[in-house]
Amino acid sequence: MALRKRHHVSMYTPAEVRKWQITAKQLAITQMKGKPPLAGMLEVDIRVYLPVPKSMSKAKQAWALNGTIRPTTRPDADNYSKSICDSLTGVAWLDDAQIVQLNIGKWYSERPRVEIEVNERAYPLAAQPAIEGQRELL
């Protein structure tokens, strides 16, 4: 979230989001099982499953559960992706700048959750020496 003070804009993360990020980071540490963060180009798929609103009719709830109706409520998909990418930095990957492809979607489910799939893309063999040299500069 951004706050503007005259000519200065500052960013802050609400306490509720920060708490969620800490939990996500702890779960990622468990999933990584001691492996180091990925260092290459990454493709990330994020699937956010939200609870079906009780205010929906039974017919709409059925459509929501089979994916015909999907959430159009806040938070926005890009807000989910930013929180998730920030929380996994240093655990699943070194820096979220490594993400070269990001897919995110929101669905309804009886089991609310977030699923994240990370695939590391291989560098072409000819690019390996140049990439290794870049790592040394960092």
C-alpha positions as CSV (number, residue, x, y, z in Angstrom):
1,M,0.0,0.0,0.0
2,A,1.3,3.5,-0.9
3,L,1.1,6.6,1.2
4,R,1.8,10.0,-0.3
5,K,3.3,12.8,1.9
6,R,3.7,15.9,-0.1
7,H,6.4,15.0,-2.6
8,H,7.3,11.6,-1.1
9,V,5.6,8.3,-1.6
10,S,6.3,5.6,1.0
11,M,5.2,1.9,0.8
12,Y,4.1,-0.2,3.8
13,T,2.6,-3.6,4.2
14,P,-0.5,-3.9,6.4
15,A,-0.1,-6.0,9.5
16,E,-2.5,-8.7,8.3
17,V,-0.6,-9.1,5.1
18,R,2.7,-9.2,6.9
19,K,1.4,-12.0,9.2
20,W,0.2,-14.0,6.1
21,Q,3.7,-13.5,4.5
22,I,5.5,-14.8,7.6
23,T,3.2,-17.9,7.6
24,A,3.8,-18.4,3.9
25,K,7.6,-18.1,4.3
26,Q,7.5,-20.7,7.1
27,L,5.5,-23.1,5.0
28,A,7.9,-22.6,2.1
29,I,10.9,-23.3,4.3
30,T,9.3,-26.6,5.3
31,Q,8.5,-27.5,1.6
32,M,12.1,-26.7,0.5
33,K,13.4,-29.3,3.0
34,G,16.8,-27.6,3.4
35,K,17.4,-27.1,-0.3
36,P,19.0,-23.8,-1.3
37,P,16.8,-21.2,-3.2
38,L,16.6,-21.6,-6.9
39,A,19.0,-19.4,-8.9
40,G,17.8,-19.6,-12.5
41,M,15.0,-18.4,-14.6
42,L,11.7,-19.3,-13.1
43,E,8.1,-19.9,-14.2
44,V,5.6,-19.6,-11.4
45,D,2.0,-20.6,-11.3
46,I,-0.1,-19.4,-8.5
47,R,-3.7,-20.6,-7.8
48,V,-5.6,-18.9,-5.1
49,Y,-8.7,-20.7,-3.8
50,L,-11.2,-18.6,-1.9
51,P,-14.2,-19.6,0.2
52,V,-17.6,-19.6,-1.6
53,P,-19.7,-16.7,-0.3
54,K,-22.6,-17.9,1.8
55,S,-24.7,-15.2,0.3
56,M,-24.6,-17.0,-3.1
57,S,-27.7,-19.0,-4.1
58,K,-27.2,-22.8,-4.3
59,A,-27.1,-22.7,-8.1
60,K,-24.4,-20.0,-8.1
61,Q,-22.4,-21.9,-5.4
62,A,-22.4,-24.9,-7.7
63,W,-21.2,-22.8,-10.6
64,A,-18.5,-21.3,-8.3
65,L,-17.3,-24.7,-7.2
66,N,-17.0,-26.0,-10.8
67,G,-15.2,-22.9,-11.9
68,T,-17.9,-21.3,-14.1
69,I,-18.1,-18.3,-11.7
70,R,-14.7,-17.1,-10.4
71,P,-13.9,-14.4,-7.8
72,T,-13.9,-10.8,-9.0
73,T,-13.5,-9.4,-5.5
74,R,-10.5,-7.8,-3.7
75,P,-7.7,-8.5,-3.2
76,D,-6.7,-8.3,-6.8
77,A,-4.8,-11.1,-8.3
78,D,-1.7,-8.9,-8.7
79,N,-1.8,-8.1,-4.9
80,Y,-1.8,-11.9,-4.2
81,S,1.2,-12.4,-6.5
82,K,3.2,-9.6,-5.0
83,S,2.7,-10.8,-1.5
84,I,3.5,-14.4,-2.4
85,C,6.6,-13.5,-4.4
86,D,7.9,-11.2,-1.6
87,S,7.3,-13.9,1.0
88,L,9.2,-16.6,-1.0
89,T,12.2,-14.5,-1.8
90,G,15.3,-16.0,-0.1
91,V,13.5,-19.3,0.4
92,A,12.2,-20.6,-2.9
93,W,14.3,-18.2,-5.1
94,L,17.0,-15.7,-4.5
95,D,15.1,-12.7,-5.9
96,D,11.7,-12.4,-7.5
97,A,13.4,-10.7,-10.4
98,Q,14.2,-14.3,-11.5
99,I,10.6,-14.9,-12.4
100,V,10.3,-14.7,-16.2
101,Q,6.8,-16.0,-16.4
102,L,4.0,-15.6,-13.8
103,N,0.5,-17.1,-14.1
104,I,-2.1,-16.4,-11.4
105,G,-5.7,-17.2,-11.0
106,K,-8.5,-17.0,-8.4
107,W,-11.1,-19.7,-7.9
108,Y,-13.7,-20.7,-5.3
109,S,-13.3,-23.8,-3.2
110,E,-14.7,-25.5,-0.2
111,R,-11.0,-25.7,0.9
112,P,-9.5,-22.2,0.7
113,R,-5.8,-22.3,0.1
114,V,-3.0,-21.1,-2.1
115,E,-1.1,-23.5,-4.4
116,I,2.2,-22.4,-5.9
117,E,4.2,-24.3,-8.6
118,V,7.7,-23.2,-9.5
119,N,9.6,-24.5,-12.4
120,E,13.2,-23.6,-13.2
121,R,14.0,-23.1,-16.9
122,A,17.3,-24.3,-18.1
123,Y,19.7,-21.8,-19.6
124,P,21.0,-22.6,-23.0
125,L,24.4,-24.3,-22.8
126,A,26.1,-21.4,-24.7
127,A,24.9,-18.9,-22.1
128,Q,26.2,-20.7,-19.1
129,P,29.7,-19.0,-18.9
130,A,28.1,-15.6,-19.3
131,I,25.5,-16.3,-16.6
132,E,28.1,-17.7,-14.1
133,G,30.1,-14.4,-14.7
134,Q,27.1,-12.4,-13.8
135,R,26.6,-14.2,-10.6
136,E,30.2,-13.4,-9.6
137,L,29.4,-9.7,-10.1
138,L,26.5,-9.9,-7.7
